[in-house]
Amino acid sequence: MGIKLRDSFAKMAAAALVTGAALSSSAFAQTAPGSSPAPQTITTGTAAAPSLTNITLNDPVVPYPLILGLGVLFAAAAVAGFRNKMPVTTALRTGAGVVLLTALANPLQVTERRDILPTDVIIIVDKSPSQSIGERQQDTDRAYQDLERQLNQKTGLVIHKREAGASKPGAMVDGTNLFSALTEELSKVPRERLGAVYFITDGQIHDVPVDISSLGPNIPVHGLITGKQGEFDRRIVIDKAPLYGVVNEEESISFHVADDGAKAGAQVRVSISLDGEEKMAKTVIAGQITDVKLKIPHAGVNTIQIKTDPVPGEISALNNNAATEIRGKAKELNVLIVSGAPSSGLRMLRELFKSDPDNTVIHFTTLRNLMSEDDTPTEELNTTALPMTDIFENNIQKYDVIVLDHFNNTGVIPPPYFDNIASYVREGGSLLVINGPEYANDSSVFQSSIGDLLPVVPDGIVSEEAYVPKMTPDGAKHPVTRSLPTETPWGHWYNMPSGQNRTGTVLMEGAQKKPLIVLDRKEKGRVAMIMSDQMWLWAAGHDGGGPYSPLMTNMSRWLLKNPAMEEEVLRLSASKEGTQLIIEQQTMADKSSPVMLRTPSGKSLAVAFQAAGPGLWRASVPVDEPGLYTAVQGNKPPVVLNVGQPNPKEFSSIVATAEKLNPIAGLSSGSTRFLHDGSGNFVVPRVTAIEPGQDNKSARGDDFTGIRLTKASQLRGIDRNGIPPLVSYGAFFSLLLLAYRSEGGKKKKPEPVPGVDRNTDGPAL
């Protein structure tokens, strides 16, 4: 019975071994097809200096439960073999089983070939305008060169330099935004390879984040501060200013003088200018808010500039001035029209001035003079007496424009009141005189006391020939008439009093080239004359009409001293994008003169004009920094314009500081330090590399800045090595053969059993 059991186990084991061998052969054929047993390699990159990492994995040919079942079977066979006292054979058979089970388990040795990646270091170099102060730019260049030299002496580092803070072409940035530049640079650098970030800056950064979680954990941030400790700077700060103001009314502006790096309380002299012209000067206390009131002179942009003189010891005078803009809005205008007689042009004149809802028009028409004989009782006249005293004495200064239309000097207005009109003009008022044939007779208004103000002297002749008003060369240059449409012919006029101009500028000529429209300045006031009462023909469309509306509108704007109608003016404006500064000169001269332009950072540029039309010259200058631009042309008052936001951040505070970077450096275990130490020596701290695994080691010290080397690597390839099939085949069959021979060599002839005849099929007889 024992022999049969042993033989059964032996047969089962042999069958299992044969089956296992077949499976193993099939498995090895799948792992490494063909006759070559070379290991499989998966290449994912290339490297010059590989680092090996060995990992043992199992990739069984058959499921583990089957392998376990075979193992149990082999164990049972081994136990039976040892019990039957066949140790050698059993050991060989067990060894063959182990070889088979090992082949089925298919152990693999996986070798990853990796490149050790370098550590990245980002250096942000501040190139903002405030870095041009003093020796900051030279210090920045020296610091970067020294830092780059130290980093290059260490192996396994890659330097990423990024210059930031300067405005890009076609874009203007208010402030120094170094962390925005860092964010862009981080998009190119994997966080696991980042070892440190350096800022070389004066510390005036305007986009410092609240936290640095975007950098990754434990990445030191170091700040190398240009400039010197204890710097002093004086600056003007505008605390409050209105956006809009009413023309000819006062508006309040609040400001204070800030002494950065010094105690407040110093007495400071400041001057306040409006559109480049100084309006007042006063002494204020540094640190205290001061209120001033200024009258808004005109509609549109009014640029107010507050400045103080440079102080010995301050680092720069760039921010010793500040500017703000108040947009003037015209108040309700009061226009007084006094007509000497009814005429066809009265309706046109009234409608023209009343077309603006902000205008208040008071119109009186004289139906008869004081010397006229008329028996009509006064109580039956539906008229109002001209309130002489109220208009020409008590309230004359409240009128913005006085219009005398077809007016005769026949006693309707007594001589003292003409004197008041003359004084009104000389003190800054505006007078428009529209003349008909009455200007040529003895009762002409020219014979009154305002005659000295009138630029045209009548010669007593009234022309009644047809003529077309023509623009003079001066009229082609003057802003009142330069833009008049000339695409279609203008209609004819038919009369005008003849005269000679003695002063002023003739914009248009009439019959026989006599002055038709003349503008003149009289001390602080202005006078305009129209030597005809025929403009209503243009309004009625007679003979094609003419540009009466833009002509009269521009003339009224000139009388009201609108800057757009000035004959001699230098203007600054910015393009819609804010990247171009447009300089425009309006002049009655035949040529322009160069302009010196001063930028917010203190640079001076000579600008030459190009002709843009009669009397108009223009130049365009690209701008890349916000702030106050000042244009000076000869001995004329400077013209200023603020481009971008008033009082830009870049020059609001320019004292070098480490305070803005300190919180970020502290959170990241980094450091900030001035490049100039307390003794004035220029020192760039040494760079120390912190090896991987030394996370507790500080990245900052009294004389060094640390870079944390990373453990980052890149997979180059994978080698997978298993047991070669021929080795498994050889070992398996060799052990089986040895087991077979061992069993056969020990087999003996069986001993006779009593009562049994081995040569017969039955019992012995």
Secondary structure, DSSP 8 states (H G I E B T S, - for coil): -HHHHHHHHHHHHHHHHHHHHHHHHHHHHHHS-SS----EEEE----SSEEEEEEEEE--SS-HHHHHHHHHHHHHHHHHHHHTT-HHHHHHHHHHHHHHHHHHH-EEEEEEEEEE--EEEEEEEE-SGGGGSTTHHHHHHHHHHHHHHHHHTSTTEEEEEEEESS--TT---SS--HHHHHHHHHTTS-GGGEEEEEEEE-S--S---S--GGG-TT--EEEEE-S-TT--EEEEEEEE--SEEETTSEEEEEEEEEEETS-S--EEEEEEEETTEEEEEEEEETTS-EEEEEE--SSEEEEEEEEE---TT-S-STTSEEEEEEEEE---EEEEEEESS--TTHHHHHHHHHTSTTEEEEEEE-SS-TT----S-GGG-------HHIIIIISGGG-SEEEEES-B-SSSS-HHHHHHHHHHHHTT-EEEEE--GGGGSTTBGGGSTTGGG-SEEEEEEEE-S-B--EE-HHHHHSTTTTT---SS----B--EEEEEE-SSEEEEE-GGG-EEEEEEEETTEEEEEE--S-HHHHHTTGGG---HHHHHHHHHHHHTT-GGG-SSEEEEEE-TTS-EEEEEEE-SSSS---EEEE-TTS-EEEE--EEEETTEEEEEEE--S-EEEEEE-TTS--EEEEESSSS-GGGT--S--STTTHHHHHHTT-EEEESB-TTS-B---EEEEE-TT-TTS-SB-SSEEEEE----EEEEEEEEEE--HHHHHHHHHHHHHHHHHHHHHT-------TTB-TTSSSB--
